[in-house]
Amino acid sequence: MSEQSVNLLDFDPPGLANYFADLGEKPFRSQQLLKWIYQQDIDDFDEMTNLSKALRGKLAEQAVVRLPEVAMDHKSDDGTRKFLFRLVDGNCIETVFIPESERGTLCVSSQVGCALNCSFCSTATQGFNRNLTVGEIIGQVLLAKRLLMADGWGERPVTNVVMMGMGEPLLNFDNVISAMRLMLDDQTFGLSKRRVTLSTSGVVPEIARLKEILPVSLAVSLHAANDDLRNELVPINKKYPIKELLDACRHYVAGDSKRRRVTFEYVMLDGVNDTDADARALLKLLKRVPSKMNLIPFNPFPHTQYNCSSQERIDRFRDILHRGGIVTVTRKTRGDDIDAACGQLAGDFKDRTRRRESRISTINISPNKVIRGSAG
Protein backbone atom coordinates (compact mmCIF):
# COMPACT_ATOMS: atom_id res chain seq x y z
CA MET A 1 0.00 0.00 0.00
CA SER A 2 1.37 3.39 -0.99
CA GLU A 3 2.06 6.03 1.64
CA GLN A 4 -0.14 8.26 -0.54
CA SER A 5 -3.17 6.15 0.40
CA VAL A 6 -5.84 7.73 2.56
CA ASN A 7 -5.31 6.92 6.23
CA LEU A 8 -8.79 6.15 7.55
CA LEU A 9 -7.67 7.13 11.06
CA ASP A 10 -7.58 10.73 9.83
CA PHE A 11 -11.38 10.83 9.61
CA ASP A 12 -13.65 11.63 12.53
CA PRO A 13 -17.16 10.09 12.32
CA PRO A 14 -18.70 12.85 10.15
CA GLY A 15 -15.63 12.90 7.93
CA LEU A 16 -15.72 9.14 7.46
CA ALA A 17 -19.42 9.27 6.55
CA ASN A 18 -18.58 11.86 3.88
CA TYR A 19 -15.75 9.67 2.61
CA PHE A 20 -18.12 6.75 2.13
CA ALA A 21 -20.69 9.01 0.47
CA ASP A 22 -18.01 10.01 -2.04
CA LEU A 23 -17.53 6.29 -2.74
CA GLY A 24 -21.25 6.00 -3.45
CA GLU A 25 -21.87 4.10 -0.22
CA LYS A 26 -24.51 4.59 2.49
CA PRO A 27 -23.38 6.57 5.57
CA PHE A 28 -23.94 3.60 7.91
CA ARG A 29 -20.96 1.89 6.30
CA SER A 30 -18.75 4.32 8.20
CA GLN A 31 -20.16 3.07 11.52
CA GLN A 32 -19.42 -0.50 10.52
CA LEU A 33 -15.85 0.41 9.64
CA LEU A 34 -15.35 2.29 12.91
CA LYS A 35 -16.42 -0.78 14.88
CA TRP A 36 -14.03 -3.02 12.94
CA ILE A 37 -11.05 -0.74 13.52
CA TYR A 38 -11.61 0.60 17.03
CA GLN A 39 -13.61 -2.14 18.74
CA GLN A 40 -12.70 -5.34 16.87
CA ASP A 41 -9.09 -4.20 16.24
CA ILE A 42 -9.26 -5.36 12.62
CA ASP A 43 -7.25 -3.39 10.04
CA ASP A 44 -7.43 -5.86 7.14
CA PHE A 45 -10.36 -4.90 4.89
CA ASP A 46 -10.77 -8.51 3.72
CA GLU A 47 -11.74 -9.49 7.27
CA MET A 48 -14.51 -6.87 7.47
CA THR A 49 -17.14 -9.38 6.44
CA ASN A 50 -20.23 -7.17 6.67
CA LEU A 51 -18.81 -4.88 3.99
CA SER A 52 -19.48 -5.88 0.39
CA LYS A 53 -16.66 -7.46 -1.58
CA ALA A 54 -16.73 -4.52 -4.00
CA LEU A 55 -16.37 -2.00 -1.17
CA ARG A 56 -13.54 -3.98 0.39
CA GLY A 57 -11.81 -3.87 -2.97
CA LYS A 58 -12.19 -0.09 -3.21
CA LEU A 59 -10.78 0.37 0.27
CA ALA A 60 -7.83 -1.92 -0.45
CA GLU A 61 -7.00 0.15 -3.53
CA GLN A 62 -7.09 3.61 -1.99
CA ALA A 63 -7.12 3.44 1.82
CA VAL A 64 -5.09 2.14 4.73
CA VAL A 65 -5.26 1.99 8.52
CA ARG A 66 -1.85 3.43 9.40
CA LEU A 67 -0.79 3.37 13.05
CA PRO A 68 2.44 4.73 14.48
CA GLU A 69 5.26 2.27 15.05
CA VAL A 70 6.48 1.34 18.51
CA ALA A 71 10.02 2.68 18.83
CA MET A 72 10.32 2.04 22.58
CA ASP A 73 8.12 0.72 25.38
CA HIS A 74 9.28 1.50 28.93
CA LYS A 75 7.63 0.20 32.10
CA SER A 76 8.03 2.04 35.38
CA ASP A 77 8.37 0.39 38.77
CA ASP A 78 5.01 1.96 39.72
CA GLY A 79 3.20 0.50 36.69
CA THR A 80 3.32 3.62 34.54
CA ARG A 81 4.16 2.87 30.93
CA LYS A 82 5.78 5.22 28.43
CA PHE A 83 5.56 4.56 24.72
CA LEU A 84 7.80 6.20 22.15
CA PHE A 85 5.85 6.09 18.89
CA ARG A 86 7.58 6.65 15.54
CA LEU A 87 5.59 8.52 12.89
CA VAL A 88 5.75 8.02 9.13
CA ASP A 89 8.21 10.93 8.71
CA GLY A 90 10.62 9.49 11.30
CA ASN A 91 9.71 11.89 14.11
CA CYS A 92 8.92 10.28 17.47
CA ILE A 93 6.41 11.31 20.13
CA GLU A 94 5.74 10.08 23.65
CA THR A 95 2.51 8.72 25.12
CA VAL A 96 2.08 7.69 28.76
CA PHE A 97 -0.33 5.23 30.39
CA ILE A 98 -1.01 5.70 34.12
CA PRO A 99 -2.87 2.80 35.76
CA GLU A 100 -4.89 3.29 38.93
CA SER A 101 -7.27 1.04 40.83
CA GLU A 102 -10.41 2.56 39.33
CA ARG A 103 -9.19 3.77 35.94
CA GLY A 104 -6.47 3.83 33.32
CA THR A 105 -5.43 7.26 32.07
CA LEU A 106 -3.63 7.82 28.78
CA CYS A 107 -1.65 11.03 28.34
CA VAL A 108 -1.70 11.86 24.63
CA SER A 109 0.48 14.22 22.55
CA SER A 110 -0.92 16.73 20.07
CA GLN A 111 2.26 18.12 18.47
CA VAL A 112 5.75 16.98 17.62
CA GLY A 113 7.45 19.05 20.30
CA CYS A 114 5.77 22.24 21.42
CA ALA A 115 5.45 25.67 19.83
CA LEU A 116 5.36 27.33 23.25
CA ASN A 117 8.38 27.81 25.48
CA CYS A 118 7.39 27.20 29.10
CA SER A 119 10.60 27.43 31.09
CA PHE A 120 9.95 24.48 33.44
CA CYS A 121 8.96 21.92 30.78
CA SER A 122 11.30 19.40 29.16
CA THR A 123 9.25 19.31 25.95
CA ALA A 124 9.84 23.05 25.52
CA THR A 125 13.61 22.55 25.54
CA GLN A 126 13.27 20.26 22.51
CA GLY A 127 11.65 22.88 20.29
CA PHE A 128 8.92 22.23 17.73
CA ASN A 129 8.53 20.39 14.44
CA ARG A 130 4.85 20.20 13.41
CA ASN A 131 1.26 19.49 14.38
CA LEU A 132 0.10 15.90 14.57
CA THR A 133 -2.57 14.67 12.17
CA VAL A 134 -5.89 13.31 13.42
CA GLY A 135 -4.64 9.79 12.72
CA GLU A 136 -1.43 10.38 14.67
CA ILE A 137 -3.39 11.61 17.69
CA ILE A 138 -6.08 8.94 17.77
CA GLY A 139 -3.50 6.37 16.68
CA GLN A 140 -1.78 6.81 20.06
CA VAL A 141 -4.99 5.83 21.83
CA LEU A 142 -5.74 2.90 19.55
CA LEU A 143 -2.22 1.49 19.56
CA ALA A 144 -1.80 1.92 23.32
CA LYS A 145 -5.12 0.14 23.86
CA ARG A 146 -4.02 -2.80 21.70
CA LEU A 147 -0.62 -3.07 23.39
CA LEU A 148 -2.17 -2.94 26.86
CA MET A 149 -4.81 -5.53 25.99
CA ALA A 150 -2.08 -7.82 24.68
CA ASP A 151 -0.43 -7.51 28.10
CA GLY A 152 -3.57 -8.56 29.92
CA TRP A 153 -5.10 -5.21 30.87
CA GLY A 154 -8.60 -6.34 29.85
CA GLU A 155 -11.00 -5.17 27.17
CA ARG A 156 -11.07 -1.54 28.30
CA PRO A 157 -7.65 -0.54 29.61
CA VAL A 158 -8.03 3.16 28.72
CA THR A 159 -10.91 4.75 30.63
CA ASN A 160 -9.66 8.36 30.57
CA VAL A 161 -7.72 10.40 28.04
CA VAL A 162 -5.86 13.61 28.87
CA MET A 163 -4.50 15.84 26.13
CA MET A 164 -1.49 16.67 28.30
CA GLY A 165 1.36 15.10 26.36
CA MET A 166 3.76 16.88 24.05
CA GLY A 167 2.43 20.10 22.54
CA GLU A 168 -0.30 22.70 23.07
CA PRO A 169 -3.58 21.08 21.96
CA LEU A 170 -5.36 24.35 21.20
CA LEU A 171 -2.67 25.28 18.67
CA ASN A 172 -3.67 22.17 16.71
CA PHE A 173 -7.35 22.86 17.23
CA ASP A 174 -9.09 21.19 14.28
CA ASN A 175 -7.12 17.94 14.42
CA VAL A 176 -7.49 17.69 18.19
CA ILE A 177 -11.24 18.26 17.95
CA SER A 178 -11.60 15.52 15.34
CA ALA A 179 -9.51 13.12 17.42
CA MET A 180 -11.57 13.82 20.53
CA ARG A 181 -14.77 13.22 18.56
CA LEU A 182 -13.40 9.76 17.84
CA MET A 183 -12.63 9.21 21.53
CA LEU A 184 -16.24 10.05 22.41
CA ASP A 185 -18.03 8.13 19.65
CA ASP A 186 -20.02 5.05 20.68
CA GLN A 187 -18.62 3.07 17.73
CA THR A 188 -15.02 3.64 18.88
CA PHE A 189 -13.99 4.21 22.52
CA GLY A 190 -17.29 5.53 23.87
CA LEU A 191 -15.71 7.85 26.45
CA SER A 192 -17.79 10.56 28.12
CA LYS A 193 -16.85 14.24 27.92
CA ARG A 194 -15.99 14.06 31.61
CA ARG A 195 -13.36 11.43 30.89
CA VAL A 196 -11.61 13.39 28.15
CA THR A 197 -9.58 16.36 29.39
CA LEU A 198 -7.84 19.01 27.34
CA SER A 199 -4.97 20.84 29.03
CA THR A 200 -3.96 24.25 27.73
CA SER A 201 -1.39 26.87 28.63
CA GLY A 202 -4.01 29.50 27.89
CA VAL A 203 -4.84 30.04 24.22
CA VAL A 204 -7.81 32.21 25.15
CA PRO A 205 -9.74 32.49 21.83
CA GLU A 206 -9.68 28.73 21.33
CA ILE A 207 -11.05 28.07 24.82
CA ALA A 208 -14.24 29.83 23.73
CA ARG A 209 -14.33 27.80 20.50
CA LEU A 210 -13.84 24.59 22.45
CA LYS A 211 -16.89 25.31 24.60
CA GLU A 212 -19.06 25.85 21.54
CA ILE A 213 -17.83 22.83 19.59
CA LEU A 214 -16.86 20.09 22.07
CA PRO A 215 -16.93 21.06 25.77
CA VAL A 216 -14.75 18.34 27.25
CA SER A 217 -13.16 18.76 30.68
CA LEU A 218 -10.76 21.71 30.79
CA ALA A 219 -7.43 21.94 32.58
CA VAL A 220 -5.31 25.08 32.57
CA SER A 221 -1.58 25.33 33.26
CA LEU A 222 -1.54 28.33 35.58
CA HIS A 223 1.67 28.09 37.67
CA ALA A 224 1.63 31.70 38.91
CA ALA A 225 -0.78 34.16 40.49
CA ASN A 226 0.50 37.30 38.78
CA ASP A 227 1.42 38.31 35.25
CA ASP A 228 5.07 39.18 35.90
CA LEU A 229 5.95 35.70 37.11
CA ARG A 230 3.66 33.90 34.69
CA ASN A 231 5.27 35.77 31.79
CA GLU A 232 8.53 34.11 32.80
CA LEU A 233 7.14 30.64 33.36
CA VAL A 234 4.47 30.52 30.63
CA PRO A 235 5.41 33.09 27.94
CA ILE A 236 2.05 32.88 26.14
CA ASN A 237 0.79 34.89 29.13
CA LYS A 238 2.29 37.96 27.45
CA LYS A 239 -0.32 37.58 24.73
CA TYR A 240 -3.19 36.34 26.90
CA PRO A 241 -2.68 37.64 30.46
CA ILE A 242 -4.22 36.10 33.53
CA LYS A 243 -7.36 38.26 33.63
CA GLU A 244 -8.28 37.31 30.05
CA LEU A 245 -7.51 33.67 30.76
CA LEU A 246 -9.67 33.51 33.87
CA ASP A 247 -12.53 35.31 32.12
CA ALA A 248 -12.39 32.60 29.45
CA CYS A 249 -12.35 29.88 32.12
CA ARG A 250 -15.33 31.41 33.90
CA HIS A 251 -17.26 31.52 30.64
CA TYR A 252 -16.29 27.91 29.86
CA VAL A 253 -18.13 26.51 32.88
CA ALA A 254 -20.89 29.15 33.06
CA GLY A 255 -24.41 27.78 32.89
CA ASP A 256 -23.36 24.19 33.49
CA SER A 257 -26.05 22.47 35.50
CA LYS A 258 -23.64 19.81 36.77
CA ARG A 259 -21.36 22.32 38.49
CA ARG A 260 -18.31 21.72 36.38
CA ARG A 261 -15.03 23.18 37.51
CA VAL A 262 -11.86 24.11 35.73
CA THR A 263 -8.82 22.19 36.89
CA PHE A 264 -5.84 24.46 37.38
CA GLU A 265 -2.38 22.92 37.25
CA TYR A 266 0.36 24.48 39.34
CA VAL A 267 3.92 23.15 39.25
CA MET A 268 5.70 23.66 42.57
CA LEU A 269 9.04 25.42 42.06
CA ASP A 270 11.26 25.95 45.06
CA GLY A 271 11.64 29.64 45.89
CA VAL A 272 9.83 30.71 42.75
CA ASN A 273 6.06 30.32 43.15
CA ASP A 274 5.55 28.37 46.38
CA THR A 275 5.25 30.88 49.24
CA ASP A 276 2.28 31.44 51.54
CA ALA A 277 1.78 34.77 49.77
CA ASP A 278 1.55 32.95 46.43
CA ALA A 279 -1.13 30.64 47.84
CA ARG A 280 -3.14 33.55 49.23
CA ALA A 281 -2.85 35.37 45.91
CA LEU A 282 -4.25 32.29 44.15
CA LEU A 283 -7.24 32.26 46.48
CA LYS A 284 -7.97 35.88 45.66
CA LEU A 285 -7.45 35.27 41.94
CA LEU A 286 -9.74 32.25 41.67
CA LYS A 287 -12.57 33.31 43.98
CA ARG A 288 -14.96 33.84 41.04
CA VAL A 289 -13.92 30.77 39.01
CA PRO A 290 -15.31 27.33 39.89
CA SER A 291 -11.99 25.62 40.45
CA LYS A 292 -10.05 22.67 41.65
CA MET A 293 -6.28 22.75 41.95
CA ASN A 294 -3.67 20.16 41.07
CA LEU A 295 -0.31 20.86 42.69
CA ILE A 296 2.42 19.20 40.65
CA PRO A 297 5.81 18.50 42.26
CA PHE A 298 8.39 19.70 39.74
CA ASN A 299 10.00 16.84 37.85
CA PRO A 300 13.63 17.60 36.97
CA PHE A 301 15.20 17.17 33.54
CA PRO A 302 18.73 17.83 32.21
CA HIS A 303 19.94 21.45 32.37
CA THR A 304 16.87 22.77 34.18
CA GLN A 305 17.32 25.84 36.36
CA TYR A 306 14.59 24.83 38.82
CA ASN A 307 14.24 22.65 41.89
CA CYS A 308 11.13 21.07 43.36
CA SER A 309 9.57 22.59 46.46
CA SER A 310 9.97 20.55 49.64
CA GLN A 311 7.14 18.24 50.66
CA GLU A 312 6.58 20.39 53.75
CA ARG A 313 6.19 23.51 51.59
CA ILE A 314 3.85 21.73 49.15
CA ASP A 315 1.70 20.49 52.04
CA ARG A 316 1.45 23.97 53.58
CA PHE A 317 0.59 25.51 50.20
CA ARG A 318 -2.12 22.87 49.71
CA ASP A 319 -3.56 23.48 53.17
CA ILE A 320 -3.85 27.23 52.60
CA LEU A 321 -5.77 26.67 49.37
CA HIS A 322 -7.96 24.00 50.94
CA ARG A 323 -8.86 26.18 53.92
CA GLY A 324 -9.70 28.93 51.45
CA GLY A 325 -12.33 26.76 49.80
CA ILE A 326 -10.50 25.36 46.76
CA VAL A 327 -10.44 21.59 46.40
CA THR A 328 -6.70 20.93 46.16
CA VAL A 329 -4.76 17.74 45.60
CA THR A 330 -1.07 17.09 45.20
CA ARG A 331 -0.53 15.01 42.11
CA LYS A 332 1.39 11.85 42.84
CA THR A 333 4.54 11.68 40.76
CA ARG A 334 4.26 8.69 38.46
CA GLY A 335 6.84 7.24 36.07
CA ASP A 336 9.69 9.56 36.99
CA ASP A 337 12.14 6.64 36.87
CA ILE A 338 11.48 6.38 33.11
CA ASP A 339 11.10 10.17 32.51
CA ALA A 340 7.35 9.76 32.04
CA ALA A 341 6.27 12.22 34.72
CA CYS A 342 4.52 15.53 34.09
CA GLY A 343 6.81 17.94 32.22
CA GLN A 344 9.38 15.30 31.30
CA LEU A 345 8.14 14.18 27.87
CA ALA A 346 10.66 14.89 25.15
CA GLY A 347 10.26 12.54 22.17
CA ASP A 348 12.82 12.36 19.38
CA PHE A 349 12.45 14.75 16.47
CA LYS A 350 14.06 17.44 14.37
CA ASP A 351 13.61 20.87 15.94
CA ARG A 352 12.55 23.51 13.40
CA THR A 353 12.83 26.40 15.88
CA ARG A 354 16.53 26.05 16.89
CA ARG A 355 15.30 26.44 20.46
CA ARG A 356 17.23 23.34 21.50
CA GLU A 357 20.52 24.94 20.50
CA SER A 358 19.79 28.17 22.35
CA ARG A 359 18.76 26.28 25.48
CA ILE A 360 22.03 24.35 25.58
CA SER A 361 23.98 27.59 25.26
CA THR A 362 22.34 29.01 28.41
CA ILE A 363 22.54 26.02 30.77
CA ASN A 364 24.67 27.96 33.28
CA ILE A 365 21.87 30.36 34.22
CA SER A 366 21.43 30.42 37.97
CA PRO A 367 18.01 29.64 39.49
CA ASN A 368 18.42 32.87 41.45
CA LYS A 369 18.07 34.80 38.19
CA VAL A 370 14.46 33.75 37.69
CA ILE A 371 12.40 36.94 37.79
CA ARG A 372 9.68 36.90 40.41
CA GLY A 373 6.61 39.07 40.44
CA SER A 374 4.87 40.19 43.61
CA ALA A 375 2.43 37.61 44.92
CA GLY A 376 0.51 40.06 47.05
C-alpha positions as CSV (number, residue, x, y, z in Angstrom):
1,M,0.0,0.0,0.0
2,S,1.4,3.4,-1.0
3,E,2.1,6.0,1.6
4,Q,-0.1,8.3,-0.5
5,S,-3.2,6.2,0.4
6,V,-5.8,7.7,2.6
7,N,-5.3,6.9,6.2
8,L,-8.8,6.2,7.5
9,L,-7.7,7.1,11.1
10,D,-7.6,10.7,9.8
11,F,-11.4,10.8,9.6
12,D,-13.7,11.6,12.5
13,P,-17.2,10.1,12.3
14,P,-18.7,12.9,10.2
15,G,-15.6,12.9,7.9
16,L,-15.7,9.1,7.5
17,A,-19.4,9.3,6.6
18,N,-18.6,11.9,3.9
19,Y,-15.7,9.7,2.6
20,F,-18.1,6.7,2.1
21,A,-20.7,9.0,0.5
22,D,-18.0,10.0,-2.0
23,L,-17.5,6.3,-2.7
24,G,-21.3,6.0,-3.5
25,E,-21.9,4.1,-0.2
26,K,-24.5,4.6,2.5
27,P,-23.4,6.6,5.6
28,F,-23.9,3.6,7.9
29,R,-21.0,1.9,6.3
30,S,-18.8,4.3,8.2
31,Q,-20.2,3.1,11.5
32,Q,-19.4,-0.5,10.5
33,L,-15.9,0.4,9.6
34,L,-15.4,2.3,12.9
35,K,-16.4,-0.8,14.9
36,W,-14.0,-3.0,12.9
37,I,-11.0,-0.7,13.5
38,Y,-11.6,0.6,17.0
39,Q,-13.6,-2.1,18.7
40,Q,-12.7,-5.3,16.9
41,D,-9.1,-4.2,16.2
42,I,-9.3,-5.4,12.6
43,D,-7.2,-3.4,10.0
44,D,-7.4,-5.9,7.1
45,F,-10.4,-4.9,4.9
46,D,-10.8,-8.5,3.7
47,E,-11.7,-9.5,7.3
48,M,-14.5,-6.9,7.5
49,T,-17.1,-9.4,6.4
50,N,-20.2,-7.2,6.7
51,L,-18.8,-4.9,4.0
52,S,-19.5,-5.9,0.4
53,K,-16.7,-7.5,-1.6
54,A,-16.7,-4.5,-4.0
55,L,-16.4,-2.0,-1.2
56,R,-13.5,-4.0,0.4
57,G,-11.8,-3.9,-3.0
58,K,-12.2,-0.1,-3.2
59,L,-10.8,0.4,0.3
60,A,-7.8,-1.9,-0.4
61,E,-7.0,0.2,-3.5
62,Q,-7.1,3.6,-2.0
63,A,-7.1,3.4,1.8
64,V,-5.1,2.1,4.7
65,V,-5.3,2.0,8.5
66,R,-1.9,3.4,9.4
67,L,-0.8,3.4,13.0
68,P,2.4,4.7,14.5
69,E,5.3,2.3,15.1
70,V,6.5,1.3,18.5
71,A,10.0,2.7,18.8
72,M,10.3,2.0,22.6
73,D,8.1,0.7,25.4
74,H,9.3,1.5,28.9
75,K,7.6,0.2,32.1
76,S,8.0,2.0,35.4
77,D,8.4,0.4,38.8
78,D,5.0,2.0,39.7
79,G,3.2,0.5,36.7
80,T,3.3,3.6,34.5
81,R,4.2,2.9,30.9
82,K,5.8,5.2,28.4
83,F,5.6,4.6,24.7
84,L,7.8,6.2,22.1
85,F,5.9,6.1,18.9
86,R,7.6,6.6,15.5
87,L,5.6,8.5,12.9
88,V,5.8,8.0,9.1
89,D,8.2,10.9,8.7
90,G,10.6,9.5,11.3
91,N,9.7,11.9,14.1
92,C,8.9,10.3,17.5
93,I,6.4,11.3,20.1
94,E,5.7,10.1,23.6
95,T,2.5,8.7,25.1
96,V,2.1,7.7,28.8
97,F,-0.3,5.2,30.4
98,I,-1.0,5.7,34.1
99,P,-2.9,2.8,35.8
100,E,-4.9,3.3,38.9
101,S,-7.3,1.0,40.8
102,E,-10.4,2.6,39.3
103,R,-9.2,3.8,35.9
104,G,-6.5,3.8,33.3
105,T,-5.4,7.3,32.1
106,L,-3.6,7.8,28.8
107,C,-1.6,11.0,28.3
108,V,-1.7,11.9,24.6
109,S,0.5,14.2,22.5
110,S,-0.9,16.7,20.1
111,Q,2.3,18.1,18.5
112,V,5.8,17.0,17.6
113,G,7.5,19.0,20.3
114,C,5.8,22.2,21.4
115,A,5.5,25.7,19.8
116,L,5.4,27.3,23.2
117,N,8.4,27.8,25.5
118,C,7.4,27.2,29.1
119,S,10.6,27.4,31.1
120,F,9.9,24.5,33.4
121,C,9.0,21.9,30.8
122,S,11.3,19.4,29.2
123,T,9.3,19.3,25.9
124,A,9.8,23.1,25.5
125,T,13.6,22.5,25.5
126,Q,13.3,20.3,22.5
127,G,11.6,22.9,20.3
128,F,8.9,22.2,17.7
129,N,8.5,20.4,14.4
130,R,4.9,20.2,13.4
131,N,1.3,19.5,14.4
132,L,0.1,15.9,14.6
133,T,-2.6,14.7,12.2
134,V,-5.9,13.3,13.4
135,G,-4.6,9.8,12.7
136,E,-1.4,10.4,14.7
137,I,-3.4,11.6,17.7
138,I,-6.1,8.9,17.8
139,G,-3.5,6.4,16.7
140,Q,-1.8,6.8,20.1
141,V,-5.0,5.8,21.8
142,L,-5.7,2.9,19.6
143,L,-2.2,1.5,19.6
144,A,-1.8,1.9,23.3
145,K,-5.1,0.1,23.9
146,R,-4.0,-2.8,21.7
147,L,-0.6,-3.1,23.4
148,L,-2.2,-2.9,26.9
149,M,-4.8,-5.5,26.0
150,A,-2.1,-7.8,24.7
151,D,-0.4,-7.5,28.1
152,G,-3.6,-8.6,29.9
153,W,-5.1,-5.2,30.9
154,G,-8.6,-6.3,29.9
155,E,-11.0,-5.2,27.2
156,R,-11.1,-1.5,28.3
157,P,-7.7,-0.5,29.6
158,V,-8.0,3.2,28.7
159,T,-10.9,4.7,30.6
160,N,-9.7,8.4,30.6
161,V,-7.7,10.4,28.0
162,V,-5.9,13.6,28.9
163,M,-4.5,15.8,26.1
164,M,-1.5,16.7,28.3
165,G,1.4,15.1,26.4
166,M,3.8,16.9,24.0
167,G,2.4,20.1,22.5
168,E,-0.3,22.7,23.1
169,P,-3.6,21.1,22.0
170,L,-5.4,24.3,21.2
171,L,-2.7,25.3,18.7
172,N,-3.7,22.2,16.7
173,F,-7.4,22.9,17.2
174,D,-9.1,21.2,14.3
175,N,-7.1,17.9,14.4
176,V,-7.5,17.7,18.2
177,I,-11.2,18.3,18.0
178,S,-11.6,15.5,15.3
179,A,-9.5,13.1,17.4
180,M,-11.6,13.8,20.5
181,R,-14.8,13.2,18.6
182,L,-13.4,9.8,17.8
183,M,-12.6,9.2,21.5
184,L,-16.2,10.0,22.4
185,D,-18.0,8.1,19.7
186,D,-20.0,5.0,20.7
187,Q,-18.6,3.1,17.7
188,T,-15.0,3.6,18.9
189,F,-14.0,4.2,22.5
190,G,-17.3,5.5,23.9
191,L,-15.7,7.8,26.5
192,S,-17.8,10.6,28.1
193,K,-16.9,14.2,27.9
194,R,-16.0,14.1,31.6
195,R,-13.4,11.4,30.9
196,V,-11.6,13.4,28.2
197,T,-9.6,16.4,29.4
198,L,-7.8,19.0,27.3
199,S,-5.0,20.8,29.0
200,T,-4.0,24.3,27.7
201,S,-1.4,26.9,28.6
202,G,-4.0,29.5,27.9
203,V,-4.8,30.0,24.2
204,V,-7.8,32.2,25.1
205,P,-9.7,32.5,21.8
206,E,-9.7,28.7,21.3
207,I,-11.0,28.1,24.8
208,A,-14.2,29.8,23.7
209,R,-14.3,27.8,20.5
210,L,-13.8,24.6,22.4
211,K,-16.9,25.3,24.6
212,E,-19.1,25.9,21.5
213,I,-17.8,22.8,19.6
214,L,-16.9,20.1,22.1
215,P,-16.9,21.1,25.8
216,V,-14.7,18.3,27.3
217,S,-13.2,18.8,30.7
218,L,-10.8,21.7,30.8
219,A,-7.4,21.9,32.6
220,V,-5.3,25.1,32.6
221,S,-1.6,25.3,33.3
222,L,-1.5,28.3,35.6
223,H,1.7,28.1,37.7
224,A,1.6,31.7,38.9
225,A,-0.8,34.2,40.5
226,N,0.5,37.3,38.8
227,D,1.4,38.3,35.2
228,D,5.1,39.2,35.9
229,L,6.0,35.7,37.1
230,R,3.7,33.9,34.7
231,N,5.3,35.8,31.8
232,E,8.5,34.1,32.8
233,L,7.1,30.6,33.4
234,V,4.5,30.5,30.6
235,P,5.4,33.1,27.9
236,I,2.1,32.9,26.1
237,N,0.8,34.9,29.1
238,K,2.3,38.0,27.4
239,K,-0.3,37.6,24.7
240,Y,-3.2,36.3,26.9
241,P,-2.7,37.6,30.5
242,I,-4.2,36.1,33.5
243,K,-7.4,38.3,33.6
244,E,-8.3,37.3,30.0
245,L,-7.5,33.7,30.8
246,L,-9.7,33.5,33.9
247,D,-12.5,35.3,32.1
248,A,-12.4,32.6,29.4
249,C,-12.3,29.9,32.1
250,R,-15.3,31.4,33.9
251,H,-17.3,31.5,30.6
252,Y,-16.3,27.9,29.9
253,V,-18.1,26.5,32.9
254,A,-20.9,29.2,33.1
255,G,-24.4,27.8,32.9
256,D,-23.4,24.2,33.5
257,S,-26.1,22.5,35.5
258,K,-23.6,19.8,36.8
259,R,-21.4,22.3,38.5
260,R,-18.3,21.7,36.4
261,R,-15.0,23.2,37.5
262,V,-11.9,24.1,35.7
263,T,-8.8,22.2,36.9
264,F,-5.8,24.5,37.4
265,E,-2.4,22.9,37.3
266,Y,0.4,24.5,39.3
267,V,3.9,23.2,39.2
268,M,5.7,23.7,42.6
269,L,9.0,25.4,42.1
270,D,11.3,26.0,45.1
271,G,11.6,29.6,45.9
272,V,9.8,30.7,42.7
273,N,6.1,30.3,43.2
274,D,5.6,28.4,46.4
275,T,5.2,30.9,49.2
276,D,2.3,31.4,51.5
277,A,1.8,34.8,49.8
278,D,1.5,32.9,46.4
279,A,-1.1,30.6,47.8
280,R,-3.1,33.6,49.2
281,A,-2.9,35.4,45.9
282,L,-4.2,32.3,44.2
283,L,-7.2,32.3,46.5
284,K,-8.0,35.9,45.7
285,L,-7.5,35.3,41.9
286,L,-9.7,32.2,41.7
287,K,-12.6,33.3,44.0
288,R,-15.0,33.8,41.0
289,V,-13.9,30.8,39.0
290,P,-15.3,27.3,39.9
291,S,-12.0,25.6,40.5
292,K,-10.1,22.7,41.7
293,M,-6.3,22.8,42.0
294,N,-3.7,20.2,41.1
295,L,-0.3,20.9,42.7
296,I,2.4,19.2,40.7
297,P,5.8,18.5,42.3
298,F,8.4,19.7,39.7
299,N,10.0,16.8,37.9
300,P,13.6,17.6,37.0
301,F,15.2,17.2,33.5
302,P,18.7,17.8,32.2
303,H,19.9,21.4,32.4
304,T,16.9,22.8,34.2
305,Q,17.3,25.8,36.4
306,Y,14.6,24.8,38.8
307,N,14.2,22.6,41.9
308,C,11.1,21.1,43.4
309,S,9.6,22.6,46.5
310,S,10.0,20.5,49.6
311,Q,7.1,18.2,50.7
312,E,6.6,20.4,53.8
313,R,6.2,23.5,51.6
314,I,3.9,21.7,49.2
315,D,1.7,20.5,52.0
316,R,1.5,24.0,53.6
317,F,0.6,25.5,50.2
318,R,-2.1,22.9,49.7
319,D,-3.6,23.5,53.2
320,I,-3.9,27.2,52.6
321,L,-5.8,26.7,49.4
322,H,-8.0,24.0,50.9
323,R,-8.9,26.2,53.9
324,G,-9.7,28.9,51.5
325,G,-12.3,26.8,49.8
326,I,-10.5,25.4,46.8
327,V,-10.4,21.6,46.4
328,T,-6.7,20.9,46.2
329,V,-4.8,17.7,45.6
330,T,-1.1,17.1,45.2
331,R,-0.5,15.0,42.1
332,K,1.4,11.9,42.8
333,T,4.5,11.7,40.8
334,R,4.3,8.7,38.5
335,G,6.8,7.2,36.1
336,D,9.7,9.6,37.0
337,D,12.1,6.6,36.9
338,I,11.5,6.4,33.1
339,D,11.1,10.2,32.5
340,A,7.3,9.8,32.0
341,A,6.3,12.2,34.7
342,C,4.5,15.5,34.1
343,G,6.8,17.9,32.2
344,Q,9.4,15.3,31.3
345,L,8.1,14.2,27.9
346,A,10.7,14.9,25.1
347,G,10.3,12.5,22.2
348,D,12.8,12.4,19.4
349,F,12.5,14.7,16.5
350,K,14.1,17.4,14.4
351,D,13.6,20.9,15.9
352,R,12.6,23.5,13.4
353,T,12.8,26.4,15.9
354,R,16.5,26.1,16.9
355,R,15.3,26.4,20.5
356,R,17.2,23.3,21.5
357,E,20.5,24.9,20.5
358,S,19.8,28.2,22.3
359,R,18.8,26.3,25.5
360,I,22.0,24.3,25.6
361,S,24.0,27.6,25.3
362,T,22.3,29.0,28.4
363,I,22.5,26.0,30.8
364,N,24.7,28.0,33.3
365,I,21.9,30.4,34.2
366,S,21.4,30.4,38.0
367,P,18.0,29.6,39.5
368,N,18.4,32.9,41.5
369,K,18.1,34.8,38.2
370,V,14.5,33.7,37.7
371,I,12.4,36.9,37.8
372,R,9.7,36.9,40.4
373,G,6.6,39.1,40.4
374,S,4.9,40.2,43.6
375,A,2.4,37.6,44.9
376,G,0.5,40.1,47.1
